[in-house]
């Protein structure tokens, strides 16, 4: 006969409240829970394993995805649960690619400041910037239409005016396009550079983000290990 567990027993095992245990049961995070004649839920060791698997998954995949994984498992659709895990890993990999592209851009674009490449208080026309990069003016227009470049316009004529920061952005776009990086990824690089305000600040932000992604990847691995043991009805790791 299996060992009966109270909500408080599960709550203590996971470090949550008894109400949270009831919420997990209602959300499908836990397997179907039989009730006693008096209406009380009857939890057992399998519910404890499911709870610990979910809590481990939530640390790496986030609570929303973790809940979806557990609901799929309890619906008998393990393939869907694994697809959710694969999708999360793919998203994490794409974030790594964006960070790698950012680091490559920072290293590949000349280390001079924008002011060193464009004289102070001067602006370049689109043809001049295109000539510096060795591309057609039409390419710059495409990048602008994609939201990668934001040159100012001359009053009256409407001609584009590329300042030092605009030239720097164009250099980064050109380098990343040569590396076949997609436009959305390049947009993320430029937005981060604009947000941090400097190259060194962006480098520090990239390093911090890389460390955070490594930590998340480890948590995802641990969560998948817990799920694997749960699917095999074994004891959770560690």
NORBELVEN-V755223 format. One record per pair of residues at least 6 apart in sequence whose C-alpha atoms are under 6 Angstrom apart, sorted by the first residue. I is the first residue (numbers start at 1). J is the second residue. If there is no record, write none. Layout:
BEGIN
I&J ; I&J
END
This chain:
BEGIN
3&44 ; 4&43 ; 4&44 ; 5&43 ; 5&44 ; 7&18 ; 8&18 ; 11&17 ; 11&18 ; 28&71 ; 29&67 ; 29&70 ; 29&71 ; 30&47 ; 30&50 ; 31&74 ; 34&41 ; 34&42 ; 35&41 ; 35&42 ; 53&226 ; 53&227 ; 56&223 ; 57&66 ; 57&223 ; 58&66 ; 60&216 ; 60&219 ; 60&220 ; 69&81 ; 72&81 ; 98&185 ; 102&189 ; 105&172 ; 114&164 ; 114&165 ; 114&168 ; 115&164 ; 118&164 ; 123&161 ; 123&162 ; 123&163 ; 124&161 ; 124&162 ; 125&161 ; 127&137 ; 130&136 ; 130&137 ; 148&187 ; 151&160 ; 151&161 ; 151&162 ; 152&160 ; 152&161 ; 153&159 ; 153&160 ; 153&161 ; 193&202 ; 196&202 ; 226&236 ; 229&236
END
